[in-house]
Every structure is written in C-alpha cells, then in structure tokens.
Amino acid sequence: MEDRRTVVTIDAILQKETLTHSDLVTLLGTTDAGQRKKLYDAAYAVKLKYIGNVDHYRGLLEFSNRCIKNCKYCGIRRDNEEVERFDTPYEDLLAMAKWAYDERYGSLTLQSGERQDEEFIAYVERLILDIKKIGGGALGLTLCVGEQTEETYRRWFEAGAHRYLLRIETSNPALYRTLHPQDGHHKWEVRRDCLKTLKKIGYQVGTGDMMGLPGQTLDDLACDIEFFRHMDIDMIGMGPYVVHHNTPIGKHVLAAGGDSKEAQNQRFILGLNMIAVTRLYLKNVNIAATTALQALNPLGRELGLLAGANILMPLVTLPKFRPQYLLYDNKPCVEDSPDQCKHCLAGRVASIGDKVGFGEWGDSPHYFAEKTQ
C-alpha cells in the first residue's frame, strides 16, 4: 500500500494545469493500482480533449534488417550473427503499400536497419515516390530509417515523406553511452542534432525512449519528457525495454535475473505511466501504443490507448520476413497475416470504446498548432 501522503500528493498533482519536474517524477513512480487508474483516467481525459477517441493506424512495413549500427540492446545489431539478413523485393513493397491503401490504413511507416550509403538513400527516395503515386498521394508516409545527413533528409522530404521517427532512446548522454559501443559512430549529440535538422526541414518529428533500462532512474524519464517539449516534438514512439537474448545488454539482464515476470511487469507499468504522464504534459502530440507493451502484457496496447496513446502500428511486413526483424524477444504478431493484424487491432480499439480513423493520415495536432502561432 502506498503512503496516504503520496496518494494525496498524486490527487493534488492531477488537479494541476502545469506539472513541475518533481510532479513528473512522482507520477512516473506511481505503483498503487487505484492511483494508477486515476492517472490513466486523467490522461485519457486529456486525450479526449485534444485528440478525441479516434486512434490512427501506421501500417508498419519493415523492409530490410541490414544495419550498420551495433546498438547493445537491439536484435538486428550489426554483430548479431544469428540474424538472417533480408531485403524485401521492391514489387512486394509496392504491393503491400497498395494493400494498406485498399484497406484504408491512411498511413504507412517505412522502417529498416540503418544504412547511409547512396544506394540505400536512392532506393528509399524511389520507394517514397512510387508509394506516393498510389491513390494520388493518399497514403501518409512516416520514415524510420535512422541518422542521415541534412541533404538526405531533404531528398526524402521532397520526394513525399512528411513524418520522421528517430528515437533519442534517452535524454541522458551518459546513459546513452551505456547502450552503444564507443566507436565514434554512436553519438548522442549526433542523434539530437538529427532531430533538429528534421524539424528545420519541416517534417513532423517523432522521437521516444525506452523505459526500464539498466541504470535508468525516474529522474531520467522525467527529463526525457521535458526533452520532448524542449525539442518541440510532434509525435512520441516509446515503450518498455524488452530483452533480446543475443545482445550485450540482454545477456547482462538475463544473467543478473533481471527479466523475471515481476521485473517485466514493473517495466510494463512504467511504460503505461510514461504514456500517461507524457499525455498530461504535452497534451496534443501523437503517442503510439507500441508492440513492446503487448510483448509484456497480452492487453498491452489496449491499456496503452486507455493511458493516453492514440497511434497503433499494425504490421504490414511480409510474414516470411517478420521472424528476421526481431528487435527484441517475444515480439507480438510475428506469425499473423496483415489481415489478422488489421482485424485484431480493430477489435482491440473497439473493446475500449475508441474507433479507428480509417482513411485518415492522423497527423499530430501539435504540428499544426505550431503553424498557427
């Protein structure tokens, strides 16, 4: 049971219009089921006010798992020799994009491992141009393909991409260094500057973090939320840390006994708390209920929506390639067909009283609010 003083404090915080850093830390650390319900209800009320009860799809098309980066937590890191590398045939990518259009998804997210060579840059540019021909440009398009130069980001923006997701992972540079090899190719400052460049070009910019990382504190997470505001972020994609067995961090966590059911549930609760507190603090941004939530709890994505999220990312990746695009273990929906993913998520949305915004881009209200100021 939580101390009564803590309960009273949480009730008082939820009455505030503006939250302090200390308020963020207190809310993020809420563990009592009754108080978490109050937190999630307050966040959902803010979602209704600024977003509505409409949740939008971003059909997730993972088109290649080749990656030059070696992030210590990621299942498709360069040095993971267990992974069979793949590139989805071009005609299949266009066919799946057409399928998403026909199914009225509204938007696609193109995701891959990170590359920075000209062949890859030109390939993505061509893919954007061809997808934008479908339905006369009817599909919204988000890219999630890592750190690039300003020239590359501009090429893709001019080709028709208008949203970009690049997770900062953590706003704490010291913690960031523990997640990556110190080889000069994994610098926090470079990642932050990429977000600034994307903003300057005109993208709707998304970022996010992981919750429950080894060495991470509630203060770190509160700083992450403040970082989102400071960077004027439009959309947030974040989730609880989920172990991949064949990564340096995953092996460390498993060896230390840090992936018990209790530990997973703690990270899951932290993930929901992070969604709710971010919604309370940033109000009109897009927030995804990620698959990582469902990896730790069968009802994870529904609970994420009820905690204030409004974006879902059903898999559009060809089923034969899904087992090779595992950023973490126990990823949901790997064996489902695109049709199954669509109907499953539609049922999850309906079960909480929300509806799917079929045929809509579902752009971030925050992005357009900036334009009118």
URMOZI-V136382 format. One line per field, one symbol per residue. burial: 1 if it has 16 or more other ideal C-beta (glycine too) atoms within 10 Angstrom, else 0. Layout:
# URMOZI-V136382
burial: ???
This chain:
# URMOZI-V136382
burial: 0000011011001100001000111111110000110111011101100110001111111111101011111111110100100101000010011011101011111111111000011011101100110100001111111111000110111011111111111111001101111000011100110110111000111111111110010101111111110010111111111111001111001000011000110111111111111111111111111111111110011111111111111111110011011111101110010100110011011000010110001111111000000
